[in-house]
């Protein structure tokens, strides 16, 4: 049997591919012994995805694992027959990838890090880490976030912000070309804290967002650990290992005869906090010991 994997960003894709293979090995799949893993990365060039997906399809793979929403959309466009399992589906209903979380209904299923409480939790962590923060901007992409998801999340964030004595403002960003203008507006509003929400757009702009936040010495908390690993101050989001484990189990079920249409999309239940002390020093802030003690990883 052949399992394909495709990702846009080579750093994240290399990391993910390695751990997916590990999880499949834990389930009894041995490379070269009736199991073959085919890996492709677009090297940050989304326009290469169609050709790479076509390559994998022509290899007659049994299951295709995708890194995130853009890869999943391209794969679903190319095939309705090969089962597709995604590590990060974002909001799969609004993107049209599945009919519902409980019963996807097509050839796509997978894992999503979405959670109503995540934005408010990031606000709490940012305020606890830098008590002087009073005005916080929250960047999100309205085109990839369902109103049914965003409204409860934003309502909970406003409630928590009031308790923390924070003034919060939602900032819409729909395209990569809006990034510089978005940061200009944030700084102009004398914002002294930033929360970056999870989306395919923000993930694709990860390094640029991290660099702009550092340039403006703006304390920022991000949705995934790779933001902190690439120089972001803090991150709080779904534990990557959970995604690898759950996706590997889904692949195993499909190889044993289950259909992705009937395998529910799973939501994150484990979360991790990463703190980057090098960045803290660079932007002139000190993360308190009580926060560092709770961190899953501290980058020094």
C-alpha angles and dihedrals in degrees: 000000000000127000119193128204128192133181137166101217111060096206095053093037094052090050093047095046092054094052095043089056089049092052092047089051088053087058092053103266112138121196109242093014102093090311129089127180118208115196129193133173128188093212092232092307108119091186088067092063098088092055093045093048089049090052091055094045091052088054086063095236118190096216133013119212115200128198098220148336100297092053091044093052092050092048094048090050090054098046139019093179107056113077112244123204118186130204091207119022095170103200100345096183097055090043089055094237094122137020093227139344093248097046112020091189100202138055095293131086135139146117132320128193092205117132131161092223099051099090093048091047090052089051090053093049093047093050092045090050097046107023094183091068112113107157120048130183121206116206116207139157111236092194094065100034120082114230087229088059102036099044096057090042093050092044091053090046092053091050092050093043091055090052090050094047092245130145107215131191129189115226119199118214117177104167139030090244090066095061100094092044091048092055091045089056092046093052093042089056088057091242113176100188137039136199117195114205124214117265139132088252097054091042091054089051094044100124094042092050092048091049094049092048090051093045090054092040088235114162104233136180119205136203100239138039094239089068090059091042090055093051107287118141098234141350133197120181149106116331106251093215090063090057092050092049095047094044092049090052090050091050090050091052092050093049088052093054109277119133121232088225089071099037109096120233105249125223126215118268100170123064135186137206120213123186125194111207093182090061092042089058091045094055094038104249133123121218109215120245092242090061093045090051090060095046118112088213134012116200111210 
